[in-house]
Amino acid sequence: MVSRVIPVDPFDLVIFGATGDLARRKILPGLFRRFCSGQMPDDARIIGAARTEMSDDEFRDMVRDAIREFGGGAYEDDALDGFLLHLGYEHIDAKGDDGWEALKRRLRDGLVRAFYFSVAPSLFGSLAERLRGFGLADDESRVVVEKPFGKDLESARALNRTLAEHFHETQIYRIDHYLGKETVQNLMAVRFGNMLFEPLWNAQYIDHIQITVAETVSVGGRGSYYDQSGAMRDMVQNHLMQLLCLIAMEPPARFEPDSVRDEKLKVIRALDPVDYHHIVRGQYASDDNQPGYRAHVDNPRSVTESFVALKCHISNWRWAGTPFYLRTGKMLKGRASEIAVVFKDAPHSIFGPDAGTHRNVLAIRLQPNEGMTLDVTIKEPGPGGMRLKDVALDMSFADALGPDAEDVPDAYERLIMDVIRGNQTLFMRGDEVEAAWNWTDPIIEGWTRRGEVPKPYEPGSSGPEDALMLMHRDGRRWREIKV
Ligand code: NAP
């Protein structure tokens, strides 16, 4: 089987913030990989823009270094030289009026035109206004915006209003890079491409669902940003919420942007407010080897959470009575993103009480080693009666797909190509983002109102003890975070 790469239409892509961390680590290396795969047409052009003054050649040198550092995988130097020929640079201050005419002269008529705002959200308004004002963008142009999309409902609404003054919703691509991950899209394929699972995909057969996104890293160099944000805003409101939507939504009529996004929105709107007894906040402490969260963010009194675990309910016919447990945190014992669908016990055991209780679990691993595991119950081999045991049918996508798995684009690559194709299915719509904030805002406000301080947890653990209790109280337990 040979993977099919379908070249996209010729395009002009302007990256505002092209000298920044995201552009150098993700966007430009991602574009290079698409170039190597043959997906970028010969007349595609990528123009970097930022305040730093530099020539086209200096920008190409910067990108060459970035790809050497972050490109990943082997490539020919000729390929890199070929890619760099597609690049140019324009020095522009988003808040000033210089440079826009020069940028306009670089853009060609009749091609796909996209503007990537890889800058702080406070610049979105200035950029959008100038793109329209100087006549660089028209009703066909696309704009790509990065997270964080607001810090609460009010700020998200303000951002949506600002963008809507200049662009129609069909032109706005709000990135949540989780949606670009291969396995996340596989969630939809597993659910809606197989007859096997969907009839069982409801409260009648599913006991509960666990979503875990565990990181081993600390807040790193993002301390000052993170301390204003915390795990709820940084991870739950967007990434975990998107996973929850895909696992819980009704089948859309078609795999088309608004059909999919309408169904996701219904899930978010059906979420009950979370009882504060059902949320645990944590903050990693120091240990013998390293300083803790407060030292990392240089704020000895910080009450920002680096860990959240919560139980929530979706009030609709499909899910009434099935709890969803969400958990994410930094400095945990392993790096693992997983969705586990835990089915109910068989209604009656014909094997008697000694056979014990056994449950089917479908676990979808997003990282590492993307794949799926289905725990099924079988007879323990050998004589001596009918003893049962659970075994895992384990499928790693890398093994199942062979060499094809190697050319799977990473999330940014895929999403940027979707922008060029004009496909918004894997991007968040404005109302979706607002609905997600509408659900998370009261949780965060409750913490502030009650003056709640996060529970400390040991680096390298599974989070605070209270998070384990959240499950134990319900007679359930979290799946082990693998080291
Ligand atoms: P960064 O490293 O601080 O880069 C910011 C970029 O914006 C630089 O290229 C900077 O270049 C440019 N810039 C700043 N002020 C400008 C102005 N007035 N006019 C024009 N350009 C200006 O930030 P980043 O990490 O790349 O993040 C960019 C955005 O993506 C942020 O909203 C961030 O939250 C989001 N994001 C980042 C990551 C990540 O991994 N880094 C992940 C997800 C989301 P000059 O100083 O040369 O102007």
Boltz pocket constraint, residues with backbone or C-beta under 6 A from the ligand:
constraints:
  - pocket:
      binder: B
      contacts: [[A, 16], [A, 17], [A, 18], [A, 19], [A, 20], [A, 21], [A, 22], [A, 23], [A, 49], [A, 50], [A, 51], [A, 52], [A, 92], [A, 93], [A, 94], [A, 95], [A, 117], [A, 118], [A, 119], [A, 120], [A, 121], [A, 123], [A, 146], [A, 147], [A, 148]]
      max_distance: 6.0
